[in-house]
Amino acid sequence: MTTAIVTDSTTSLTPEVRQRPDVRVVPLTFHFGPEESYTDKVDMSNEEFYERLRTATEFPTTSQPPAGAFVEAYESLAAYDDVLVLTISQKLSGTYGSAVAAVEMVDRPVEVLDTKSAEMGSGLIVREALRSIDEGGDFQEVRQAAEAAVRNCGIFFAVGTLEYLAKSGRIGRAQRLVGTALNIRPVLKMEDGEVVPHKRARGRKRQMSAVAEEVKPQVDAGKTLYFGHVAAEDSLAELSEMLGLGDPMVAEIGGVVGSHVGPGAYGVAYL
């Protein structure tokens, strides 16, 4: 029995993973007003998107893929016995619902799993599923590997401002931090698929130190780390140096998630 993986564009994937024949990526869309729509991580470079986000007078909106896009992905994997779908947290997007709706439209085995994460976290979960596939695991073993990764994956991230999360409605329980002093910089985390506040630091340096403090035990434990940023490459380099890491795995976060967390955001997922 062979298994293929379908995920969505909010999952950070290395080029090697994207090129695998047993992986499909279904894109989300972001919009600058009613007349301008872009496919996530395809139609606009990250640099162009970040610059546009800084200068846009209208806050961008995002939309989940239609069920038909998932149907197309499922049907393109006819060479595989089973399909496991790993989506962004359903608390952040309706993408999971589209993926589930598409299952009813195809006559083949497909199961959908909520990663309860996004970007680097989802990327690590996909990597675990693929590791099980490469080790010869059957579908149940692949699904169990992914489910274990969902339980064990963590993300800490820092934002320069809560403005973008608040405007997008994806702020979750971090809503209570809105309106705090301008020099208070929160450290946030994903908990059960939701953005929640973890710590408040005064100033950028202390915020970074707070992220490093949380991630350092994961480094010491030999966990796999996946860094991500929105126009914050220098901050990630600084954080990596603080953690004593040489050449970490790094993703540039695309337009859909980037529009929610804003320029200057960075974070680390671990598994």
Legacy VTK file of the C-alpha trace (Angstrom):
# vtk DataFile Version 3.0
C-alpha trace
ASCII
DATASET POLYDATA
POINTS 271 float
0.000 0.000 0.000
1.397 3.375 -0.984
0.481 6.729 0.536
0.644 10.276 -0.839
0.431 13.564 1.057
-1.678 16.618 0.223
-1.187 19.846 2.137
-1.972 23.523 1.580
0.197 26.506 0.759
0.399 27.711 4.355
2.716 24.756 5.065
6.422 25.603 4.880
8.090 23.043 2.635
11.677 22.738 1.471
12.221 22.597 -2.324
13.083 18.900 -2.017
9.710 18.127 -0.439
7.792 20.254 -2.953
9.360 18.309 -5.823
8.359 14.886 -4.516
5.895 13.046 -6.785
3.881 11.925 -3.743
3.227 15.474 -2.479
0.642 18.008 -3.675
0.147 21.564 -2.422
-3.277 23.220 -2.708
-2.927 27.022 -2.643
-4.861 29.586 -0.672
-5.415 33.088 -2.044
-4.831 36.579 -0.691
-6.519 39.730 -1.949
-5.666 43.428 -1.973
-9.150 44.786 -2.514
-11.840 43.186 -4.694
-9.885 43.516 -7.942
-6.520 42.035 -6.973
-6.154 38.355 -6.077
-2.922 36.400 -5.789
-2.174 32.723 -5.327
-0.193 32.218 -2.131
3.556 31.700 -2.726
3.035 31.646 -6.518
1.835 34.934 -8.042
3.906 37.391 -6.017
7.374 37.032 -4.554
7.644 37.268 -0.778
9.707 40.450 -1.114
7.026 42.063 -3.279
4.308 40.955 -0.886
6.088 42.290 2.223
6.646 45.657 0.568
3.036 45.817 -0.551
1.837 44.891 2.943
3.805 47.767 4.462
2.403 50.354 2.071
-1.129 49.065 1.393
-3.938 51.394 2.392
-6.386 48.478 2.470
-5.736 45.480 4.702
-5.399 42.282 2.620
-7.900 39.482 3.019
-7.372 35.766 2.495
-9.528 32.921 1.266
-9.414 29.155 1.568
-9.143 26.919 -1.501
-12.424 25.706 -3.019
-13.240 22.029 -2.540
-12.630 21.520 -6.248
-8.955 22.372 -5.850
-8.610 19.540 -3.361
-10.561 17.187 -5.656
-8.043 17.943 -8.407
-5.151 17.187 -6.046
-6.705 13.905 -4.875
-7.389 12.763 -8.429
-3.860 13.638 -9.571
-2.524 11.042 -7.127
-4.268 8.062 -8.720
-0.986 6.124 -8.711
-1.138 5.929 -4.890
-3.434 3.712 -2.820
-4.198 6.239 -0.084
-4.050 10.002 0.443
-3.435 11.755 3.770
-4.312 15.461 3.827
-2.577 17.725 6.343
-4.087 21.213 6.599
-3.607 24.455 8.478
-5.450 24.624 11.811
-9.205 24.847 11.305
-9.232 27.554 13.987
-7.243 29.740 11.581
-8.814 28.899 8.218
-11.695 27.111 6.529
-9.188 25.093 4.482
-9.793 21.952 6.541
-13.499 22.144 5.740
-12.790 22.422 2.010
-10.486 19.405 2.175
-13.142 17.356 3.997
-15.891 18.407 1.571
-13.706 17.275 -1.337
-13.424 13.765 0.115
-17.127 13.233 -0.607
-16.544 14.137 -4.250
-13.990 11.436 -5.057
-14.218 7.661 -5.135
-10.973 6.793 -3.391
-9.516 6.548 0.138
-8.678 10.009 1.482
-8.371 11.085 5.121
-7.972 14.660 6.378
-5.990 15.623 9.479
-5.902 19.064 11.101
-2.262 19.892 11.938
-3.445 22.444 14.533
-0.553 24.503 13.253
0.685 26.477 10.236
3.817 27.214 8.207
6.898 25.791 9.991
4.850 23.658 12.381
2.798 22.106 9.584
6.023 21.676 7.648
7.548 19.557 10.411
4.372 17.458 10.623
4.458 16.811 6.872
8.124 15.820 7.181
7.214 13.239 9.824
4.523 11.739 7.610
6.980 11.542 4.729
9.612 9.966 6.967
7.133 7.199 7.777
6.373 6.754 4.070
10.073 6.532 3.235
10.557 3.923 5.945
7.925 1.730 4.302
5.047 2.518 6.633
1.529 1.602 5.592
-1.258 4.184 5.676
-2.135 3.665 9.341
1.517 4.008 10.343
1.851 7.190 8.295
-1.290 8.638 9.873
-0.119 7.664 13.363
3.245 9.350 12.735
1.441 12.524 11.651
-0.930 12.427 14.643
2.014 12.038 17.036
3.714 14.991 15.355
0.567 17.121 15.776
0.594 16.347 19.508
4.307 17.036 19.965
4.953 19.991 17.666
5.298 23.425 19.232
5.703 26.949 17.861
6.839 30.120 19.568
6.817 33.347 17.591
7.314 37.059 18.006
5.482 39.902 16.295
6.379 43.556 16.094
2.740 44.515 16.551
-0.556 42.760 17.217
-2.241 45.015 14.642
-2.234 42.439 11.846
-3.524 39.540 13.943
-6.236 41.770 15.368
-7.361 43.050 11.944
-7.390 39.560 10.448
-9.438 38.086 13.289
-6.870 35.306 13.846
-5.643 36.676 17.146
-7.335 34.021 19.307
-6.761 34.372 23.042
-4.001 36.924 22.424
-6.829 39.462 21.982
-6.411 40.482 25.595
-2.959 41.915 24.814
-4.322 44.451 22.327
-3.981 47.961 23.634
-0.936 47.293 25.801
1.911 49.817 25.834
3.658 50.273 22.494
7.016 49.044 23.794
5.484 45.793 25.057
6.277 43.051 22.583
4.459 39.761 23.017
5.771 36.259 22.560
2.962 34.078 21.235
2.547 30.354 20.742
0.225 27.884 19.088
-1.876 25.899 21.520
-4.466 23.413 20.258
-4.523 25.178 16.904
-5.035 28.664 18.315
-2.791 31.700 18.802
-2.341 32.289 22.523
-0.205 34.745 24.515
2.837 33.299 26.241
4.954 36.167 27.568
5.191 39.917 27.352
8.618 41.500 26.978
9.651 45.139 26.997
11.542 45.908 23.823
12.809 43.855 20.879
15.910 42.449 22.575
14.016 41.111 25.572
11.369 39.685 23.280
14.030 37.755 21.376
15.625 36.583 24.614
12.219 35.305 25.732
11.836 33.294 22.492
15.374 31.924 22.881
14.656 30.947 26.485
11.711 28.827 25.368
13.479 27.222 22.418
16.857 26.492 24.049
15.603 23.363 25.914
14.360 22.016 22.586
17.808 22.586 21.073
19.435 20.822 24.020
17.029 17.908 23.614
18.053 17.490 19.979
14.646 18.411 18.569
14.266 19.298 14.898
13.817 23.058 14.488
12.225 24.980 11.640
12.596 28.772 11.638
10.273 31.124 9.763
10.018 34.873 9.240
8.202 37.707 7.512
10.890 40.106 6.256
12.894 39.425 9.434
15.920 37.530 8.192
18.298 39.545 10.393
16.252 38.788 13.509
16.325 35.081 12.727
20.081 35.188 12.204
20.452 36.875 15.577
18.181 34.345 17.267
20.031 31.454 15.646
23.324 32.817 16.953
21.867 33.144 20.462
20.877 29.470 20.283
24.291 28.407 19.022
22.985 27.092 15.715
25.036 27.165 12.549
22.760 26.682 9.557
19.151 26.143 10.649
16.246 25.229 8.373
14.538 28.526 7.471
11.305 29.347 5.636
10.087 32.667 4.327
6.454 32.879 5.354
4.132 33.552 2.434
1.384 36.073 1.830
-1.539 34.335 3.535
0.061 33.821 6.952
2.285 36.889 6.504
-0.747 39.139 6.158
-1.951 37.938 9.562
1.287 38.276 11.554
2.798 41.271 9.741
6.313 42.316 8.688
8.998 41.667 11.278
7.380 38.528 12.655
9.588 35.489 13.230
9.353 32.218 15.050
10.543 28.685 15.599
8.708 25.380 15.381
10.165 22.282 17.015
9.412 18.592 16.952
LINES 1 272
271 0 1 2 3 4 5 6 7 8 9 10 11 12 13 14 15 16 17 18 19 20 21 22 23 24 25 26 27 28 29 30 31 32 33 34 35 36 37 38 39 40 41 42 43 44 45 46 47 48 49 50 51 52 53 54 55 56 57 58 59 60 61 62 63 64 65 66 67 68 69 70 71 72 73 74 75 76 77 78 79 80 81 82 83 84 85 86 87 88 89 90 91 92 93 94 95 96 97 98 99 100 101 102 103 104 105 106 107 108 109 110 111 112 113 114 115 116 117 118 119 120 121 122 123 124 125 126 127 128 129 130 131 132 133 134 135 136 137 138 139 140 141 142 143 144 145 146 147 148 149 150 151 152 153 154 155 156 157 158 159 160 161 162 163 164 165 166 167 168 169 170 171 172 173 174 175 176 177 178 179 180 181 182 183 184 185 186 187 188 189 190 191 192 193 194 195 196 197 198 199 200 201 202 203 204 205 206 207 208 209 210 211 212 213 214 215 216 217 218 219 220 221 222 223 224 225 226 227 228 229 230 231 232 233 234 235 236 237 238 239 240 241 242 243 244 245 246 247 248 249 250 251 252 253 254 255 256 257 258 259 260 261 262 263 264 265 266 267 268 269 270
